[in-house]
Amino acid sequence: MNWLIIAILAYLLIALEIILDKFLLSSKRISHPVVYAFYSGILSAFTLVIFPFGGHSVGIINFILYAVSGMVFLYGILCLFSAINKSEASQVAPVVGAVIPLVTYFLSLFFLKERLGLLEIMGVIFLITGGLAISLNLSVLKEKRRFFSGFYPSILAGVLIGISMTAMKRFYEVEGEFINAFVWTRLGVTIGALSLLFFPAWRKIIRGTFLSFRQERNRSSQTGLLFIFNKVLGGFGSILTNYAISLGAVTVVNAMVSLEFVFILVIGMLLSFQFPKIFRERYSFPILMQKIIAIAIIALGVVLVSIK
């Protein structure tokens, strides 16, 4: 299985995770994005189960670097959850996905000395263009509103996640293996989650969830099981994404996140019939045509980046 197939499978799993993120946040099963980010980060500690299969101790300097990278990623997904809570998943994900490869491309030029061929560069451009096109809201002109409500958190999420992923690629190159760098950075994500408790307002929100667990045990247990299942999906998606990055070019793998938008769009539209208040996907003819054209651009980008 080459890096291309691994990346496609990874983005399918992550798309399913984002759809469930939207359901849990918009249905108010989880009260606040910071709560979601906190428990997501805590669950990252379970990556220790794969430590015996290739992990080893690292020096204090490397540990700090791994931890900071993981913490940056945690705050990136906090911004992502905030954006998803405010807007449609099919708008948020493409903006985040367009920013990530741009950030990783420029950072990789300076820090990884990564160089792409002409076709790969064209493919990245098509993937980014398609990702942005699929997120455009044609009703914005009528509403006289330039950006959707979660636009700025989406931009910040893309920047932070892009920085973290570029650092991950560097760690893989230095380590020469996947598991050790992945486990230590996931522990950094857990440390990032714990750091949320240093903010009084967020600490109060997170502490409030313990009380709600006691008051609504049945609903909380159902939500907890769904949340854990969702994070398992996301965990496998994250492992596969990072593994694809370790095998291929970080810019190209991150640009392929546009495939995730296609999965989110299709699944979100199907679920909007069953849960219209949660999945507010619009599917009028002009919007469908716009997104079909965007998907065609994305498909062309995938073809270009996969040509040897």
C-alpha positions as CSV (number, residue, x, y, z in Angstrom):
1,M,0.0,0.0,0.0
2,N,1.7,3.2,-1.1
3,W,1.4,6.6,0.5
4,L,-1.4,7.7,-1.9
5,I,-3.8,5.0,-0.9
6,I,-2.9,5.5,2.8
7,A,-3.6,9.2,2.5
8,I,-7.0,8.6,0.8
9,L,-8.1,6.1,3.5
10,A,-6.8,8.5,6.2
11,Y,-8.9,11.4,4.9
12,L,-12.0,9.2,4.7
13,L,-11.7,8.3,8.4
14,I,-11.0,12.0,9.3
15,A,-14.1,13.1,7.3
16,L,-16.2,10.6,9.3
17,E,-14.7,12.0,12.5
18,I,-15.5,15.6,11.5
19,I,-19.1,14.7,10.6
20,L,-19.5,13.2,14.1
21,D,-17.7,16.2,15.6
22,K,-20.4,18.4,14.0
23,F,-23.2,16.1,15.4
24,L,-21.8,16.1,18.9
25,L,-21.2,19.8,19.0
26,S,-24.3,21.1,17.2
27,S,-26.7,18.6,19.0
28,K,-25.3,20.1,22.3
29,R,-24.3,16.6,23.5
30,I,-21.0,18.3,24.2
31,S,-21.4,21.8,25.6
32,H,-18.4,23.7,24.3
33,P,-15.5,23.3,21.8
34,V,-13.0,23.5,24.6
35,V,-14.5,20.5,26.3
36,Y,-14.3,18.6,23.0
37,A,-10.6,19.6,22.5
38,F,-9.8,18.7,26.1
39,Y,-11.1,15.2,26.0
40,S,-9.7,14.7,22.5
41,G,-6.3,15.6,23.8
42,I,-6.6,13.4,26.9
43,L,-7.5,10.4,24.7
44,S,-4.3,11.0,22.7
45,A,-2.4,9.5,25.7
46,F,-3.7,6.1,24.6
47,T,-1.2,6.1,21.7
48,L,1.2,4.8,24.4
49,V,-0.1,1.3,23.6
50,I,1.9,1.3,20.4
51,F,5.1,2.5,22.2
52,P,6.5,-1.1,22.6
53,F,6.4,-1.5,18.8
54,G,9.1,1.1,18.1
55,G,9.2,3.7,20.8
56,H,12.2,4.7,22.8
57,S,13.3,7.4,25.2
58,V,14.4,10.8,23.9
59,G,16.5,13.6,25.3
60,I,15.0,16.6,27.1
61,I,15.5,18.9,24.2
62,N,13.8,16.5,21.8
63,F,11.0,15.9,24.3
64,I,10.4,19.7,24.6
65,L,10.2,20.0,20.7
66,Y,7.8,17.0,20.5
67,A,5.7,18.4,23.3
68,V,5.5,21.9,21.7
69,S,4.5,20.5,18.4
70,G,1.7,18.4,20.0
71,M,0.5,21.4,21.9
72,V,0.4,23.6,18.8
73,F,-1.7,20.8,17.1
74,L,-4.1,20.7,20.1
75,Y,-4.7,24.5,19.9
76,G,-5.2,24.0,16.2
77,I,-7.9,21.5,16.6
78,L,-9.5,23.7,19.3
79,C,-9.8,26.4,16.6
80,L,-11.2,23.8,14.2
81,F,-13.8,22.6,16.7
82,S,-14.8,26.3,17.3
83,A,-15.2,26.9,13.6
84,I,-17.2,23.6,13.1
85,N,-19.5,24.6,16.0
86,K,-20.3,27.9,14.2
87,S,-20.5,26.9,10.6
88,E,-21.1,24.1,8.1
89,A,-18.5,21.4,8.1
90,S,-18.3,21.5,4.3
91,Q,-17.3,25.2,4.6
92,V,-14.8,24.9,7.5
93,A,-12.8,21.9,6.3
94,P,-11.9,23.2,2.9
95,V,-10.6,26.5,4.3
96,V,-8.5,24.7,6.9
97,G,-7.3,22.3,4.3
98,A,-6.3,25.1,1.9
99,V,-4.3,26.9,4.5
100,I,-2.5,23.8,5.8
101,P,-0.6,23.0,2.5
102,L,0.2,26.6,2.0
103,V,1.8,26.8,5.4
104,T,3.6,23.5,5.1
105,Y,4.8,24.4,1.6
106,F,6.5,27.6,2.7
107,L,7.9,26.1,5.9
108,S,9.2,23.0,4.1
109,L,11.0,25.1,1.6
110,F,13.0,26.8,4.4
111,F,13.3,24.0,7.0
112,L,13.0,20.7,5.2
113,K,14.6,21.7,1.9
114,E,11.7,19.9,0.2
115,R,11.4,20.5,-3.5
116,L,8.4,19.5,-5.7
117,G,8.3,18.8,-9.4
118,L,6.2,20.9,-11.8
119,L,3.3,18.4,-11.9
120,E,3.2,18.1,-8.1
121,I,3.2,21.9,-7.8
122,M,0.3,22.1,-10.3
123,G,-1.5,19.4,-8.4
124,V,-1.1,21.2,-5.1
125,I,-2.5,24.4,-6.8
126,F,-5.5,22.5,-8.1
127,L,-6.2,20.8,-4.8
128,I,-6.1,24.1,-3.0
129,T,-8.2,25.8,-5.6
130,G,-10.8,23.1,-5.5
131,G,-10.8,23.1,-1.8
132,L,-11.6,26.8,-1.7
133,A,-14.1,26.5,-4.5
134,I,-16.1,23.8,-2.7
135,S,-16.4,26.1,0.4
136,L,-17.6,29.2,-1.3
137,N,-21.1,30.3,-0.2
138,L,-23.0,31.7,-3.2
139,S,-25.6,33.3,-0.9
140,V,-22.9,35.5,0.7
141,L,-23.5,38.2,-1.9
142,K,-27.2,38.3,-1.0
143,E,-26.4,38.4,2.7
144,K,-23.7,41.1,2.2
145,R,-21.4,39.1,4.5
146,R,-17.9,38.5,3.2
147,F,-17.0,35.4,5.1
148,F,-18.9,32.6,7.0
149,S,-19.0,32.9,10.8
150,G,-16.2,30.3,11.4
151,F,-13.8,31.7,8.8
152,Y,-11.2,33.3,11.0
153,P,-11.0,30.3,13.5
154,S,-10.6,28.1,10.3
155,I,-7.7,30.2,9.1
156,L,-6.0,30.0,12.5
157,A,-6.6,26.3,12.7
158,G,-4.9,25.8,9.4
159,V,-1.9,27.8,10.4
160,L,-1.4,25.9,13.7
161,I,-2.0,22.5,12.2
162,G,0.3,23.2,9.3
163,I,3.1,24.3,11.6
164,S,2.7,21.1,13.7
165,M,2.6,18.8,10.6
166,T,5.8,20.4,9.2
167,A,7.5,19.8,12.5
168,M,6.3,16.2,12.4
169,K,7.8,15.6,9.0
170,R,11.1,17.0,10.4
171,F,10.9,14.6,13.4
172,Y,10.3,11.7,11.1
173,E,13.4,12.6,9.1
174,V,15.6,12.9,12.2
175,E,14.3,9.8,13.9
176,G,14.3,7.7,10.7
177,E,11.2,5.9,11.9
178,F,7.5,6.6,12.5
179,I,6.2,5.3,15.8
180,N,8.6,7.0,18.2
181,A,8.0,10.5,16.9
182,F,4.3,9.9,16.6
183,V,3.9,8.7,20.2
184,W,5.9,11.6,21.7
185,T,4.1,14.2,19.8
186,R,0.7,12.7,20.8
187,L,1.8,13.0,24.4
188,G,2.4,16.7,23.6
189,V,-1.2,16.9,22.5
190,T,-2.2,15.5,25.9
191,I,0.0,18.1,27.6
192,G,-1.8,20.7,25.4
193,A,-5.1,19.5,26.6
194,L,-4.0,19.8,30.3
195,S,-2.8,23.3,29.6
196,L,-6.4,24.3,28.9
197,L,-7.0,24.0,32.6
198,F,-4.7,27.0,33.2
199,F,-7.4,29.3,31.7
200,P,-10.0,30.0,34.4
201,A,-12.9,30.4,32.1
202,W,-12.1,27.1,30.2
203,R,-11.3,25.3,33.5
204,K,-14.8,26.2,34.8
205,I,-16.4,24.9,31.6
206,I,-14.4,21.6,31.7
207,R,-15.1,21.1,35.4
208,G,-18.8,21.6,34.7
209,T,-18.8,18.5,32.5
210,F,-18.0,16.3,35.6
211,L,-21.2,17.5,37.2
212,S,-23.3,16.9,34.1
213,F,-21.9,13.3,33.9
214,R,-23.3,12.6,37.4
215,Q,-26.7,14.2,36.7
216,E,-27.4,12.6,33.3
217,R,-25.6,9.3,33.4
218,N,-27.5,7.5,30.6
219,R,-27.2,10.4,28.1
220,S,-23.6,11.0,29.2
221,S,-22.6,7.4,28.8
222,Q,-24.1,7.3,25.3
223,T,-22.3,10.5,24.4
224,G,-19.1,9.2,25.9
225,L,-19.3,6.0,23.8
226,L,-20.0,7.9,20.6
227,F,-17.2,10.3,21.5
228,I,-14.7,7.5,22.1
229,F,-15.7,5.7,18.9
230,N,-15.3,9.0,17.0
231,K,-11.8,9.6,18.5
232,V,-10.8,6.0,17.6
233,L,-11.8,6.8,14.0
234,G,-9.8,10.1,14.2
235,G,-6.9,8.3,15.8
236,F,-6.6,5.8,13.0
237,G,-7.0,8.6,10.5
238,S,-4.2,10.6,12.2
239,I,-1.9,7.6,12.3
240,L,-2.4,7.0,8.6
241,T,-2.0,10.7,7.7
242,N,1.2,10.9,9.6
243,Y,2.4,7.7,8.1
244,A,1.7,9.0,4.6
245,I,3.6,12.1,5.5
246,S,6.6,10.0,6.6
247,L,6.6,8.2,3.3
248,G,5.7,11.1,0.9
249,A,6.1,14.9,0.6
250,V,4.4,16.7,3.4
251,T,3.0,19.4,1.1
252,V,1.4,16.9,-1.3
253,V,-0.1,14.8,1.5
254,N,-1.6,17.9,3.2
255,A,-2.9,19.2,-0.1
256,M,-4.8,15.9,-0.6
257,V,-6.9,16.9,2.4
258,S,-9.2,18.3,-0.3
259,L,-10.4,14.7,-0.7
260,E,-11.7,15.0,2.8
261,F,-13.9,17.9,1.7
262,V,-15.5,15.7,-0.9
263,F,-16.3,13.0,1.7
264,I,-17.7,15.6,4.1
265,L,-19.8,17.1,1.4
266,V,-21.4,13.9,0.3
267,I,-21.9,12.4,3.8
268,G,-23.1,15.8,5.2
269,M,-25.7,16.2,2.3
270,L,-27.0,12.7,3.0
271,L,-27.3,13.3,6.7
272,S,-29.0,16.8,6.2
273,F,-32.2,15.0,5.2
274,Q,-32.3,13.1,8.5
275,F,-30.8,15.9,10.7
276,P,-31.6,19.2,9.0
277,K,-31.0,21.3,12.1
278,I,-27.5,19.9,12.7
279,F,-26.3,19.4,9.1
280,R,-27.3,22.6,7.4
281,E,-25.9,21.7,4.0
282,R,-27.4,23.6,1.1
283,Y,-28.1,21.6,-2.1
284,S,-29.8,23.9,-4.5
285,F,-28.8,23.4,-8.2
286,P,-26.3,26.3,-8.4
287,I,-24.5,25.2,-5.2
288,L,-24.5,21.5,-6.4
289,M,-23.0,22.6,-9.7
290,Q,-20.4,24.8,-8.0
291,K,-19.3,21.9,-5.7
292,I,-19.3,19.3,-8.5
293,I,-16.9,21.6,-10.5
294,A,-14.8,21.9,-7.4
295,I,-14.7,18.2,-7.0
296,A,-13.5,17.8,-10.6
297,I,-10.7,20.3,-9.9
298,I,-9.8,18.3,-6.8
299,A,-9.8,15.0,-8.8
300,L,-7.4,16.6,-11.3
301,G,-5.2,17.7,-8.5
302,V,-5.0,14.1,-7.1
303,V,-4.1,12.8,-10.5
304,L,-1.3,15.3,-10.9
305,V,0.3,14.7,-7.5
306,S,0.2,10.9,-8.0
307,I,2.1,11.0,-11.3
308,K,5.6,9.8,-11.0
